[in-house]
């Protein structure tokens, strides 16, 4: 991801790097250090994982996963840790996040439904079903 991000924002990095946030600048710095051979190997691994996931998703309607490792952040400086979404993005499958209560600090928690490749509409239907059938009192 860092490799691609660095190249997608290469013009901004090289021409206006001083205007980038320190967080983004650090991510791009790391992305420029990834060797092409490592990137190519990771893309091949991702292709294998996509095939494996497609085979396994034939047995289920969707996967239910946490959407984040903790409740929402208290400040608006970040949307939170995307670690539980990155794999699904890499694998090219749709995800829907549904709010599900609050954490220890009273901030929102959520779950994530993950569908098979190109099952966006079916996943949205399942998300609607989950939302309707998991409300208090149902």
mmCIF file of the C-alpha atoms, coordinates in Angstrom:
data_MODEL
# 
_entry.id   MODEL 
# 
loop_
_atom_site.group_PDB 
_atom_site.id 
_atom_site.type_symbol 
_atom_site.label_atom_id 
_atom_site.label_alt_id 
_atom_site.label_comp_id 
_atom_site.label_asym_id 
_atom_site.label_entity_id 
_atom_site.label_seq_id 
_atom_site.pdbx_PDB_ins_code 
_atom_site.Cartn_x 
_atom_site.Cartn_y 
_atom_site.Cartn_z 
_atom_site.occupancy 
_atom_site.B_iso_or_equiv 
_atom_site.pdbx_formal_charge 
_atom_site.auth_seq_id 
_atom_site.auth_comp_id 
_atom_site.auth_asym_id 
_atom_site.auth_atom_id 
_atom_site.pdbx_PDB_model_num 
ATOM 1   C CA . UNK A 1 1   ? 0.000   0.000   0.000  1.00 0.00 ? 1   UNK A CA 1 
ATOM 2   C CA . UNK A 1 2   ? 2.837   2.362   0.854  1.00 0.00 ? 2   UNK A CA 1 
ATOM 3   C CA . UNK A 1 3   ? 4.538   1.669   -2.471 1.00 0.00 ? 3   UNK A CA 1 
ATOM 4   C CA . UNK A 1 4   ? 1.401   2.593   -4.417 1.00 0.00 ? 4   UNK A CA 1 
ATOM 5   C CA . UNK A 1 5   ? 0.561   5.597   -2.238 1.00 0.00 ? 5   UNK A CA 1 
ATOM 6   C CA . UNK A 1 6   ? 4.032   7.047   -2.704 1.00 0.00 ? 6   UNK A CA 1 
ATOM 7   C CA . UNK A 1 7   ? 3.811   6.739   -6.469 1.00 0.00 ? 7   UNK A CA 1 
ATOM 8   C CA . UNK A 1 8   ? 0.230   8.032   -6.652 1.00 0.00 ? 8   UNK A CA 1 
ATOM 9   C CA . UNK A 1 9   ? 1.244   11.132  -4.696 1.00 0.00 ? 9   UNK A CA 1 
ATOM 10  C CA . UNK A 1 10  ? 4.719   11.431  -6.214 1.00 0.00 ? 10  UNK A CA 1 
ATOM 11  C CA . UNK A 1 11  ? 4.115   14.826  -7.794 1.00 0.00 ? 11  UNK A CA 1 
ATOM 12  C CA . UNK A 1 12  ? 2.866   16.271  -4.523 1.00 0.00 ? 12  UNK A CA 1 
ATOM 13  C CA . UNK A 1 13  ? 5.692   14.628  -2.590 1.00 0.00 ? 13  UNK A CA 1 
ATOM 14  C CA . UNK A 1 14  ? 8.452   15.959  -4.849 1.00 0.00 ? 14  UNK A CA 1 
ATOM 15  C CA . UNK A 1 15  ? 6.949   19.377  -5.597 1.00 0.00 ? 15  UNK A CA 1 
ATOM 16  C CA . UNK A 1 16  ? 5.103   20.304  -2.399 1.00 0.00 ? 16  UNK A CA 1 
ATOM 17  C CA . UNK A 1 17  ? 6.424   17.907  0.241  1.00 0.00 ? 17  UNK A CA 1 
ATOM 18  C CA . UNK A 1 18  ? 6.701   20.677  2.819  1.00 0.00 ? 18  UNK A CA 1 
ATOM 19  C CA . UNK A 1 19  ? 2.909   21.145  2.658  1.00 0.00 ? 19  UNK A CA 1 
ATOM 20  C CA . UNK A 1 20  ? 2.127   17.495  3.460  1.00 0.00 ? 20  UNK A CA 1 
ATOM 21  C CA . UNK A 1 21  ? 1.210   16.484  6.989  1.00 0.00 ? 21  UNK A CA 1 
ATOM 22  C CA . UNK A 1 22  ? 3.949   14.773  8.957  1.00 0.00 ? 22  UNK A CA 1 
ATOM 23  C CA . UNK A 1 23  ? 1.855   11.590  9.056  1.00 0.00 ? 23  UNK A CA 1 
ATOM 24  C CA . UNK A 1 24  ? 1.412   11.479  5.281  1.00 0.00 ? 24  UNK A CA 1 
ATOM 25  C CA . UNK A 1 25  ? 5.013   12.495  4.653  1.00 0.00 ? 25  UNK A CA 1 
ATOM 26  C CA . UNK A 1 26  ? 6.261   9.621   6.858  1.00 0.00 ? 26  UNK A CA 1 
ATOM 27  C CA . UNK A 1 27  ? 3.979   7.159   5.022  1.00 0.00 ? 27  UNK A CA 1 
ATOM 28  C CA . UNK A 1 28  ? 5.280   8.359   1.648  1.00 0.00 ? 28  UNK A CA 1 
ATOM 29  C CA . UNK A 1 29  ? 8.898   8.230   2.836  1.00 0.00 ? 29  UNK A CA 1 
ATOM 30  C CA . UNK A 1 30  ? 8.351   4.581   3.741  1.00 0.00 ? 30  UNK A CA 1 
ATOM 31  C CA . UNK A 1 31  ? 6.633   3.864   0.439  1.00 0.00 ? 31  UNK A CA 1 
ATOM 32  C CA . UNK A 1 32  ? 9.579   5.175   -1.558 1.00 0.00 ? 32  UNK A CA 1 
ATOM 33  C CA . UNK A 1 33  ? 11.857  2.709   0.272  1.00 0.00 ? 33  UNK A CA 1 
ATOM 34  C CA . UNK A 1 34  ? 9.923   -0.396  -0.836 1.00 0.00 ? 34  UNK A CA 1 
ATOM 35  C CA . UNK A 1 35  ? 11.887  -2.179  -3.600 1.00 0.00 ? 35  UNK A CA 1 
ATOM 36  C CA . UNK A 1 36  ? 9.997   -3.005  -6.801 1.00 0.00 ? 36  UNK A CA 1 
ATOM 37  C CA . UNK A 1 37  ? 10.802  -6.708  -6.351 1.00 0.00 ? 37  UNK A CA 1 
ATOM 38  C CA . UNK A 1 38  ? 9.110   -6.706  -2.932 1.00 0.00 ? 38  UNK A CA 1 
ATOM 39  C CA . UNK A 1 39  ? 6.086   -4.935  -4.376 1.00 0.00 ? 39  UNK A CA 1 
ATOM 40  C CA . UNK A 1 40  ? 5.831   -7.450  -7.244 1.00 0.00 ? 40  UNK A CA 1 
ATOM 41  C CA . UNK A 1 41  ? 6.096   -10.371 -4.803 1.00 0.00 ? 41  UNK A CA 1 
ATOM 42  C CA . UNK A 1 42  ? 3.337   -8.905  -2.648 1.00 0.00 ? 42  UNK A CA 1 
ATOM 43  C CA . UNK A 1 43  ? 1.086   -8.432  -5.685 1.00 0.00 ? 43  UNK A CA 1 
ATOM 44  C CA . UNK A 1 44  ? 1.567   -12.099 -6.581 1.00 0.00 ? 44  UNK A CA 1 
ATOM 45  C CA . UNK A 1 45  ? 0.712   -13.105 -3.029 1.00 0.00 ? 45  UNK A CA 1 
ATOM 46  C CA . UNK A 1 46  ? -2.399  -10.897 -3.192 1.00 0.00 ? 46  UNK A CA 1 
ATOM 47  C CA . UNK A 1 47  ? -3.487  -12.654 -6.412 1.00 0.00 ? 47  UNK A CA 1 
ATOM 48  C CA . UNK A 1 48  ? -3.180  -16.038 -4.671 1.00 0.00 ? 48  UNK A CA 1 
ATOM 49  C CA . UNK A 1 49  ? -5.101  -14.771 -1.653 1.00 0.00 ? 49  UNK A CA 1 
ATOM 50  C CA . UNK A 1 50  ? -7.894  -13.393 -3.880 1.00 0.00 ? 50  UNK A CA 1 
ATOM 51  C CA . UNK A 1 51  ? -8.321  -16.823 -5.470 1.00 0.00 ? 51  UNK A CA 1 
ATOM 52  C CA . UNK A 1 52  ? -8.305  -18.539 -2.057 1.00 0.00 ? 52  UNK A CA 1 
ATOM 53  C CA . UNK A 1 53  ? -10.817 -16.079 -0.605 1.00 0.00 ? 53  UNK A CA 1 
ATOM 54  C CA . UNK A 1 54  ? -13.123 -16.431 -3.617 1.00 0.00 ? 54  UNK A CA 1 
ATOM 55  C CA . UNK A 1 55  ? -13.166 -20.203 -3.121 1.00 0.00 ? 55  UNK A CA 1 
ATOM 56  C CA . UNK A 1 56  ? -13.895 -19.932 0.605  1.00 0.00 ? 56  UNK A CA 1 
ATOM 57  C CA . UNK A 1 57  ? -16.591 -17.261 0.173  1.00 0.00 ? 57  UNK A CA 1 
ATOM 58  C CA . UNK A 1 58  ? -18.667 -19.745 -1.848 1.00 0.00 ? 58  UNK A CA 1 
ATOM 59  C CA . UNK A 1 59  ? -19.551 -21.414 1.454  1.00 0.00 ? 59  UNK A CA 1 
ATOM 60  C CA . UNK A 1 60  ? -20.883 -18.315 3.253  1.00 0.00 ? 60  UNK A CA 1 
ATOM 61  C CA . UNK A 1 61  ? -23.073 -15.275 2.591  1.00 0.00 ? 61  UNK A CA 1 
ATOM 62  C CA . UNK A 1 62  ? -20.667 -12.822 4.232  1.00 0.00 ? 62  UNK A CA 1 
ATOM 63  C CA . UNK A 1 63  ? -17.954 -12.555 6.876  1.00 0.00 ? 63  UNK A CA 1 
ATOM 64  C CA . UNK A 1 64  ? -18.555 -10.626 10.084 1.00 0.00 ? 64  UNK A CA 1 
ATOM 65  C CA . UNK A 1 65  ? -15.432 -8.890  11.400 1.00 0.00 ? 65  UNK A CA 1 
ATOM 66  C CA . UNK A 1 66  ? -14.540 -6.019  13.695 1.00 0.00 ? 66  UNK A CA 1 
ATOM 67  C CA . UNK A 1 67  ? -14.262 -2.783  11.737 1.00 0.00 ? 67  UNK A CA 1 
ATOM 68  C CA . UNK A 1 68  ? -11.512 -1.403  13.968 1.00 0.00 ? 68  UNK A CA 1 
ATOM 69  C CA . UNK A 1 69  ? -9.374  -2.605  16.870 1.00 0.00 ? 69  UNK A CA 1 
ATOM 70  C CA . UNK A 1 70  ? -11.083 -0.236  19.304 1.00 0.00 ? 70  UNK A CA 1 
ATOM 71  C CA . UNK A 1 71  ? -13.800 2.343   19.638 1.00 0.00 ? 71  UNK A CA 1 
ATOM 72  C CA . UNK A 1 72  ? -13.764 5.503   17.504 1.00 0.00 ? 72  UNK A CA 1 
ATOM 73  C CA . UNK A 1 73  ? -11.028 8.037   18.283 1.00 0.00 ? 73  UNK A CA 1 
ATOM 74  C CA . UNK A 1 74  ? -11.924 10.856  20.668 1.00 0.00 ? 74  UNK A CA 1 
ATOM 75  C CA . UNK A 1 75  ? -10.421 13.543  18.422 1.00 0.00 ? 75  UNK A CA 1 
ATOM 76  C CA . UNK A 1 76  ? -11.248 14.344  14.817 1.00 0.00 ? 76  UNK A CA 1 
ATOM 77  C CA . UNK A 1 77  ? -7.585  14.321  13.713 1.00 0.00 ? 77  UNK A CA 1 
ATOM 78  C CA . UNK A 1 78  ? -8.004  10.746  12.439 1.00 0.00 ? 78  UNK A CA 1 
ATOM 79  C CA . UNK A 1 79  ? -10.798 8.396   11.467 1.00 0.00 ? 79  UNK A CA 1 
ATOM 80  C CA . UNK A 1 80  ? -9.077  5.638   13.437 1.00 0.00 ? 80  UNK A CA 1 
ATOM 81  C CA . UNK A 1 81  ? -6.910  2.648   12.684 1.00 0.00 ? 81  UNK A CA 1 
ATOM 82  C CA . UNK A 1 82  ? -7.796  1.152   9.260  1.00 0.00 ? 82  UNK A CA 1 
ATOM 83  C CA . UNK A 1 83  ? -5.944  -2.113  9.920  1.00 0.00 ? 83  UNK A CA 1 
ATOM 84  C CA . UNK A 1 84  ? -9.108  -4.260  9.793  1.00 0.00 ? 84  UNK A CA 1 
ATOM 85  C CA . UNK A 1 85  ? -10.088 -2.829  6.408  1.00 0.00 ? 85  UNK A CA 1 
ATOM 86  C CA . UNK A 1 86  ? -6.776  -2.908  4.549  1.00 0.00 ? 86  UNK A CA 1 
ATOM 87  C CA . UNK A 1 87  ? -6.855  -6.626  3.755  1.00 0.00 ? 87  UNK A CA 1 
ATOM 88  C CA . UNK A 1 88  ? -10.317 -6.391  2.214  1.00 0.00 ? 88  UNK A CA 1 
ATOM 89  C CA . UNK A 1 89  ? -9.235  -3.419  0.111  1.00 0.00 ? 89  UNK A CA 1 
ATOM 90  C CA . UNK A 1 90  ? -6.193  -5.344  -1.093 1.00 0.00 ? 90  UNK A CA 1 
ATOM 91  C CA . UNK A 1 91  ? -8.357  -8.350  -1.913 1.00 0.00 ? 91  UNK A CA 1 
ATOM 92  C CA . UNK A 1 92  ? -10.888 -6.206  -3.784 1.00 0.00 ? 92  UNK A CA 1 
ATOM 93  C CA . UNK A 1 93  ? -13.975 -7.295  -1.880 1.00 0.00 ? 93  UNK A CA 1 
ATOM 94  C CA . UNK A 1 94  ? -16.825 -5.078  -0.658 1.00 0.00 ? 94  UNK A CA 1 
ATOM 95  C CA . UNK A 1 95  ? -17.258 -4.123  2.997  1.00 0.00 ? 95  UNK A CA 1 
ATOM 96  C CA . UNK A 1 96  ? -20.039 -2.436  4.923  1.00 0.00 ? 96  UNK A CA 1 
ATOM 97  C CA . UNK A 1 97  ? -19.551 -1.019  8.407  1.00 0.00 ? 97  UNK A CA 1 
ATOM 98  C CA . UNK A 1 98  ? -22.483 -0.950  10.815 1.00 0.00 ? 98  UNK A CA 1 
ATOM 99  C CA . UNK A 1 99  ? -22.489 0.889   14.157 1.00 0.00 ? 99  UNK A CA 1 
ATOM 100 C CA . UNK A 1 100 ? -22.923 -1.483  17.083 1.00 0.00 ? 100 UNK A CA 1 
ATOM 101 C CA . UNK A 1 101 ? -22.950 0.174   20.474 1.00 0.00 ? 101 UNK A CA 1 
ATOM 102 C CA . UNK A 1 102 ? -20.318 2.108   22.361 1.00 0.00 ? 102 UNK A CA 1 
ATOM 103 C CA . UNK A 1 103 ? -16.995 1.293   23.962 1.00 0.00 ? 103 UNK A CA 1 
ATOM 104 C CA . UNK A 1 104 ? -15.571 1.877   27.427 1.00 0.00 ? 104 UNK A CA 1 
ATOM 105 C CA . UNK A 1 105 ? -15.188 5.616   26.757 1.00 0.00 ? 105 UNK A CA 1 
ATOM 106 C CA . UNK A 1 106 ? -18.694 6.008   25.347 1.00 0.00 ? 106 UNK A CA 1 
ATOM 107 C CA . UNK A 1 107 ? -17.456 6.297   21.762 1.00 0.00 ? 107 UNK A CA 1 
ATOM 108 C CA . UNK A 1 108 ? -18.930 4.305   18.854 1.00 0.00 ? 108 UNK A CA 1 
ATOM 109 C CA . UNK A 1 109 ? -18.040 0.715   18.046 1.00 0.00 ? 109 UNK A CA 1 
ATOM 110 C CA . UNK A 1 110 ? -18.820 -0.981  14.736 1.00 0.00 ? 110 UNK A CA 1 
ATOM 111 C CA . UNK A 1 111 ? -18.806 -4.307  12.949 1.00 0.00 ? 111 UNK A CA 1 
ATOM 112 C CA . UNK A 1 112 ? -17.944 -4.929  9.340  1.00 0.00 ? 112 UNK A CA 1 
ATOM 113 C CA . UNK A 1 113 ? -19.644 -7.235  6.859  1.00 0.00 ? 113 UNK A CA 1 
ATOM 114 C CA . UNK A 1 114 ? -17.368 -8.489  4.083  1.00 0.00 ? 114 UNK A CA 1 
ATOM 115 C CA . UNK A 1 115 ? -18.724 -9.983  0.882  1.00 0.00 ? 115 UNK A CA 1 
ATOM 116 C CA . UNK A 1 116 ? -17.365 -11.928 -2.045 1.00 0.00 ? 116 UNK A CA 1 
ATOM 117 C CA . UNK A 1 117 ? -15.780 -10.168 -5.025 1.00 0.00 ? 117 UNK A CA 1 
ATOM 118 C CA . UNK A 1 118 ? -18.404 -8.251  -7.042 1.00 0.00 ? 118 UNK A CA 1 
ATOM 119 C CA . UNK A 1 119 ? -21.172 -9.001  -4.520 1.00 0.00 ? 119 UNK A CA 1 
ATOM 120 C CA . UNK A 1 120 ? -21.726 -5.361  -3.583 1.00 0.00 ? 120 UNK A CA 1 
ATOM 121 C CA . UNK A 1 121 ? -25.504 -5.350  -3.978 1.00 0.00 ? 121 UNK A CA 1 
ATOM 122 C CA . UNK A 1 122 ? -25.963 -8.661  -2.169 1.00 0.00 ? 122 UNK A CA 1 
ATOM 123 C CA . UNK A 1 123 ? -23.770 -7.409  0.679  1.00 0.00 ? 123 UNK A CA 1 
ATOM 124 C CA . UNK A 1 124 ? -25.822 -4.229  0.963  1.00 0.00 ? 124 UNK A CA 1 
ATOM 125 C CA . UNK A 1 125 ? -28.915 -6.425  1.244  1.00 0.00 ? 125 UNK A CA 1 
ATOM 126 C CA . UNK A 1 126 ? -27.301 -8.452  4.005  1.00 0.00 ? 126 UNK A CA 1 
ATOM 127 C CA . UNK A 1 127 ? -26.215 -5.269  5.774  1.00 0.00 ? 127 UNK A CA 1 
ATOM 128 C CA . UNK A 1 128 ? -29.790 -4.029  5.722  1.00 0.00 ? 128 UNK A CA 1 
ATOM 129 C CA . UNK A 1 129 ? -30.975 -7.388  7.069  1.00 0.00 ? 129 UNK A CA 1 
ATOM 130 C CA . UNK A 1 130 ? -28.365 -7.357  9.872  1.00 0.00 ? 130 UNK A CA 1 
ATOM 131 C CA . UNK A 1 131 ? -29.231 -3.765  10.802 1.00 0.00 ? 131 UNK A CA 1 
ATOM 132 C CA . UNK A 1 132 ? -32.967 -4.541  10.985 1.00 0.00 ? 132 UNK A CA 1 
ATOM 133 C CA . UNK A 1 133 ? -32.541 -7.824  12.830 1.00 0.00 ? 133 UNK A CA 1 
ATOM 134 C CA . UNK A 1 134 ? -29.976 -6.780  15.388 1.00 0.00 ? 134 UNK A CA 1 
ATOM 135 C CA . UNK A 1 135 ? -31.738 -3.725  16.782 1.00 0.00 ? 135 UNK A CA 1 
ATOM 136 C CA . UNK A 1 136 ? -32.693 -3.862  20.447 1.00 0.00 ? 136 UNK A CA 1 
ATOM 137 C CA . UNK A 1 137 ? -35.967 -5.692  20.921 1.00 0.00 ? 137 UNK A CA 1 
ATOM 138 C CA . UNK A 1 138 ? -35.920 -7.592  17.639 1.00 0.00 ? 138 UNK A CA 1 
# 
